Amino acid sequence: MLCGMNDHELEERLQGHLLVGRLNAEEKKKVIDMIPQNILTNLKQNNKEIVTTIKQGYNVRTRWCKGQRGDMTELQYLISKSKEHQYVYYTRCNSEETTLQDIFFADPESIKLLNTFPTVLVMDYTYKTNTYRMPLFEIVGCTYTKMMYSVGFVFLFLGQEDHFTWALKMVKGLLFSKENMPKVIVTDRDTAFMNVVGIVFPKTDTMLCFFHIGKNVRAKCITYCKVKPNPPKNAKVDKKEVKKDKKKNRDVVEKIVSAWKELVESPTEESYASALLKFKEVCMSFPHFIVYVKTTVLNLKKNL
């Protein structure tokens, strides 16, 4: 303020202003039925002048959900909805039977799809996606026309072998015939989970997820494959030289990742052998990275 007057121009739009960004009754009804990540996009498509924030949209959904839940806890509400929609669900408590540890639930239609298309299953879990900080374990199947479907979901107390064993046994129990077991289970390289797969599904092969492995390889490549090591924190450096080194490092990483993709996407054994030689040549200056790929990702002990 300057002499009782604003010393800057007024904003043309009151973006983020709580009162101006309030949703009307019609917009609130629409928000309740929207996918959370699409709330702001859909609102702006219907009203280009709207200045609400995504947080306000989330708050509307949260208040509505609490109203629907009433006096029930989130877990009680989940179980009540599972019963209402005739979901198959299983729960497991701790040894004292005082605390719920794991809960598995699956849609009846998903169970039918599982028994029709059990050949390939993809399994993965994520951390910190809910208030209780319980890992969410998801099982996905694949049809013969390469369409994906959800088999079931599990909230696990911990991502340990005992909890994975219980979850996989629940999945196995959904299969009507012992002869109709999965042929392949795809996952990331989680040692605890891979050990459990061999116990619960002894005749099922385990494959590593292309996306997760590629992500890990790129991350390790950035760490190990540097043209020059990073300078000490307090050392005086030439900014231009640092910029050049960063560009060189990026070019090296992209070159190695490109060779890696060519290797893992090889359609034949002959093309794989050729791509392997190229990969070895590109990574020759970075032995630590080769050791990582050899021992963690690919079985290349005879070739590297």
Secondary structure, DSSP 8 states (H G I E B T S, - for coil): -BTTB-SS---SS-TT-TTTT---HHHHHHHHHS-GGGHHHHHHHH-TT----HHHHHHHHHHHHHHHHTTS-HHHHHHHHHHHTT-EEEEEE-TTSSSEEEEEEE-HHHHHHHHHS-SEEEEEEESS-STT---EEEEEEE-TTS-EEEEEEEE-SSSSHHHHHHHHHHHHHT-S-TTS--SEEEE---HHHHHHHHHHSTT-EEEE-HHHHHHHHHHHHHHH--SS----TTS---HHHHHHHHHHHHHHHHHHHHHHHHHHT-SSHHHHHHHHHHHHHHTTT-HHHHHHIIIII---TTT-
